[in-house]
Amino acid sequence: MNKRGLKTKGLWENPEYRKKMSEAHKGIKMPPFTDEHKERIRKTMLGQKYPPERCANISKAQRGRGCPWQRGEKSHFWKGGLTSLKLQIKNLIEYRQWRSDVYTRDNFTCVLCGQRGGKLQADHIKAYHLIIKENMIKNVEDARNCEELWNINNGRTLCRPCHFKTLNYGRPKN
């Protein structure tokens, strides 16, 4: 804490000073922040990380403050239990097993650039969306029964930059 902070802290401990300042500031409202001011605050805070002790204290203070009455169907964000088929499939244990098998087979190494470890991704060689379309997968059970989707010979390990370069990354290209 700088000198000014220590001086002010000492003043606020004095009850007379507190009362005087309270009276002086009654009825004064802070003007709203301008966009320029908000942008300066954003740039100042950008990339700032809290020390582990502070994170632990924040976590401790927030414990037990969950809002169980606002979870699931009771939340105002609830949209009737809609989860995309793609996300439902990626949450299956079979998908996690397929990824693990592909990584193990490729020795956790990108097959294009040879990078070992890091941010690796399992990629379907034949595009994921094509497999779903050709096998007419409409639900999770269809996906579980589709052998082509879980075939590790249709998978390869890629690092993120190499995966971005592939033709079938993300959405289907027209």
Residue pairs with C-beta under 8 A, 6 or more apart in sequence:
1 9
11 17
12 18
12 21
33 41
50 58
70 76
72 78
73 81
85 132
85 137
85 138
85 139
85 140
85 143
86 128
86 132
88 140
88 143
89 95
89 132
89 137
89 140
89 143
89 149
92 140
92 143
92 144
94 143
94 144
94 150
97 150
98 122
98 149
98 150
98 152
98 155
99 122
99 155
101 152
101 155
102 122
102 152
102 155
102 156
102 157
103 120
103 122
103 157
105 152
105 157
106 156
106 157
107 116
108 116
108 117
108 120
108 157
109 115
109 116
109 117
109 157
110 116
110 120
110 157
110 158
110 159
110 162
111 156
111 157
111 158
112 158
112 159
112 162
112 165
113 159
113 161
113 162
115 159
115 162
118 159
119 159
119 160
120 157
120 158
120 159
120 160
121 157
121 158
121 159
121 160
121 163
122 155
122 156
122 157
122 158
123 155
123 156
123 157
123 158
123 163
123 166
123 168
123 169
124 131
124 154
124 155
124 168
125 154
125 155
125 156
126 148
126 154
127 168
127 172
128 149
128 168
129 168
129 171
129 172
130 168
130 172
131 137
131 146
131 148
131 149
131 154
132 143
132 149
135 142
135 146
135 148
135 149
136 142
137 143
137 146
137 149
143 149
148 154
158 166
163 169
167 173
